Amino acid sequence: MKDSIIEIMTDILKIEQDELLENFDSREIWDSLLRVEILFAVEEEFDIQFDEEELAELVTPQKLCEATLRKAEE
């Protein structure tokens, strides 16, 4: 599942996986519009929904990935 999340991110960000992983805990890897696009794609792909409080916390690819994995297990 993590690989699928990473693939969504790299496709939308138009970067290589290595670059994403090097910046996995960085807010600088995306701007707000790309972040929202990734959030929507992840929610759709895994049939999950983040609430407003969760969205405020998903500021890095790593946090988004961890939250998606948790939410998918619920």
Backbone as numpy.savetxt, mean C-alpha at the origin, in Angstrom:
# Nx Ny Nz CAx CAy CAz Cx Cy Cz
0.50 -13.10 -0.55 -0.32 -11.91 -0.55 0.55 -10.64 -0.55
1.63 -10.68 0.22 2.53 -9.52 0.26 3.08 -9.23 -1.14
3.39 -10.27 -1.89 3.89 -10.07 -3.25 2.87 -9.36 -4.12
1.61 -9.68 -3.94 0.55 -9.01 -4.72 0.43 -7.55 -4.36
0.56 -7.24 -3.08 0.51 -5.85 -2.62 1.68 -5.08 -3.22
2.85 -5.66 -3.17 4.05 -5.02 -3.73 3.88 -4.81 -5.23
3.31 -5.78 -5.91 3.09 -5.65 -7.35 2.14 -4.49 -7.66
1.08 -4.35 -6.89 0.15 -3.22 -7.08 0.91 -1.91 -6.91
1.70 -1.83 -5.86 2.45 -0.59 -5.58 3.43 -0.26 -6.70
4.20 -1.25 -7.14 5.20 -0.97 -8.18 4.53 -0.60 -9.50
3.40 -1.24 -9.81 2.68 -0.90 -11.04 2.19 0.55 -11.03
1.59 0.95 -9.93 1.04 2.30 -9.84 2.14 3.35 -9.73
3.17 3.04 -8.96 4.28 3.99 -8.79 5.23 4.01 -9.99
5.11 2.98 -10.85 5.99 2.84 -12.02 7.47 2.82 -11.63
7.76 1.96 -10.64 9.13 1.76 -10.19 9.41 0.27 -10.09
10.68 -0.06 -9.97 11.09 -1.45 -9.81 10.88 -1.87 -8.35
10.72 -3.16 -8.15 10.50 -3.69 -6.81 11.65 -3.34 -5.87
12.88 -3.41 -6.35 14.04 -3.08 -5.51 13.94 -1.66 -4.96
13.54 -0.72 -5.81 13.42 0.66 -5.37 12.33 0.81 -4.31
11.21 0.12 -4.52 10.15 0.16 -3.52 10.63 -0.39 -2.19
11.27 -1.54 -2.23 11.72 -2.18 -0.99 12.78 -1.36 -0.27
13.62 -0.65 -1.02 14.62 0.23 -0.41 13.97 1.39 0.33
12.77 1.77 -0.11 12.05 2.91 0.47 10.74 2.48 1.13
10.69 1.23 1.58 9.44 0.64 2.06 8.89 1.36 3.28
9.75 1.97 4.07 9.29 2.68 5.26 9.44 4.20 5.10
9.27 4.67 3.87 9.43 6.10 3.59 8.15 6.71 3.05
7.81 7.87 3.54 6.65 8.61 3.03 6.96 9.26 1.68
8.23 9.39 1.38 8.67 10.11 0.19 8.48 9.32 -1.10
8.17 8.04 -0.99 8.07 7.18 -2.18 6.84 7.51 -3.01
5.82 8.12 -2.40 4.59 8.43 -3.13 4.08 9.81 -2.75
3.28 10.38 -3.64 2.57 11.61 -3.29 1.16 11.21 -2.88
0.36 12.18 -2.46 -0.96 11.86 -1.91 -1.88 11.21 -2.94
-1.80 11.63 -4.18 -2.68 11.05 -5.20 -2.32 9.60 -5.49
-1.03 9.31 -5.59 -0.60 7.93 -5.83 -0.94 7.05 -4.63
-0.81 7.60 -3.44 -1.15 6.85 -2.23 -2.62 6.46 -2.26
-3.49 7.39 -2.60 -4.93 7.11 -2.67 -5.23 6.08 -3.75
-4.58 6.21 -4.89 -4.78 5.24 -5.97 -4.38 3.83 -5.52
-3.26 3.74 -4.81 -2.81 2.44 -4.29 -3.80 1.91 -3.26
-4.26 2.77 -2.36 -5.22 2.35 -1.35 -6.48 1.76 -1.99
-7.02 2.46 -2.98 -8.22 1.96 -3.67 -7.95 0.62 -4.35
-6.80 0.50 -5.00 -6.46 -0.74 -5.70 -6.31 -1.91 -4.72
-5.69 -1.65 -3.59 -5.51 -2.71 -2.58 -6.86 -3.11 -1.99
-7.68 -2.13 -1.67 -9.01 -2.45 -1.12 -9.81 -3.30 -2.11
-9.77 -2.92 -3.37 -10.51 -3.66 -4.39 -9.95 -5.07 -4.59
-8.64 -5.17 -4.68 -8.00 -6.46 -4.93 -8.29 -7.48 -3.82
-8.28 -7.02 -2.58 -8.41 -7.94 -1.44 -9.78 -7.86 -0.77
-10.69 -7.12 -1.36 -12.06 -7.00 -0.85 -12.07 -6.61 0.63
-11.33 -5.55 0.93 -11.28 -5.01 2.28 -11.62 -3.53 2.22
-11.88 -2.95 3.40 -12.20 -1.53 3.47 -11.51 -0.95 4.70
-10.69 0.07 4.48 -10.06 0.77 5.59 -10.97 1.91 6.04
-11.07 2.10 7.36 -11.85 3.24 7.85 -10.95 4.48 7.90
-11.55 5.62 8.19 -10.80 6.88 8.16 -9.62 6.89 9.12
-9.82 6.32 10.29 -8.74 6.28 11.29 -7.56 5.45 10.77
-7.85 4.32 10.16 -6.79 3.47 9.60 -6.07 4.20 8.46
-6.84 4.85 7.59 -6.24 5.55 6.45 -5.22 6.58 6.89
-5.49 7.25 7.98 -4.57 8.27 8.49 -3.23 7.68 8.90
-3.23 6.40 9.25 -2.00 5.72 9.69 -1.20 5.11 8.55
-1.80 4.95 7.39 -1.17 4.24 6.28 -0.32 5.20 5.44
0.76 5.65 6.03 1.56 6.71 5.41 2.81 6.20 4.68
3.12 4.92 4.85 4.26 4.33 4.14 3.82 3.02 3.50
4.53 2.57 2.49 4.20 1.27 1.90 4.22 0.14 2.93
5.16 0.19 3.85 5.26 -0.85 4.86 4.00 -0.88 5.73
3.55 0.28 6.18 2.35 0.33 7.03 1.12 -0.13 6.26
1.03 0.23 5.00 -0.10 -0.21 4.19 -0.07 -1.73 4.02
1.08 -2.26 3.76 1.23 -3.70 3.58 0.84 -4.44 4.86
1.36 -4.01 5.99 1.06 -4.66 7.27 -0.44 -4.58 7.59
-1.04 -3.43 7.36 -2.47 -3.26 7.64 -3.32 -4.13 6.71
-2.93 -4.24 5.47 -3.66 -5.06 4.51 -3.61 -6.53 4.93
-2.45 -6.99 5.32 -2.31 -8.38 5.76 -3.16 -8.66 6.99
-3.17 -7.73 7.94 -4.02 -7.89 9.14 -5.49 -7.92 8.78
-5.91 -6.97 7.95 -7.32 -6.83 7.59 -7.80 -8.04 6.80
-6.98 -8.58 5.96 -7.36 -9.73 5.15 -7.57 -10.98 6.01
-6.92 -11.02 7.17 -7.06 -12.16 8.07 -8.32 -12.09 8.91
-8.94 -10.93 9.00 -10.14 -10.75 9.83 -11.30 -11.55 9.32
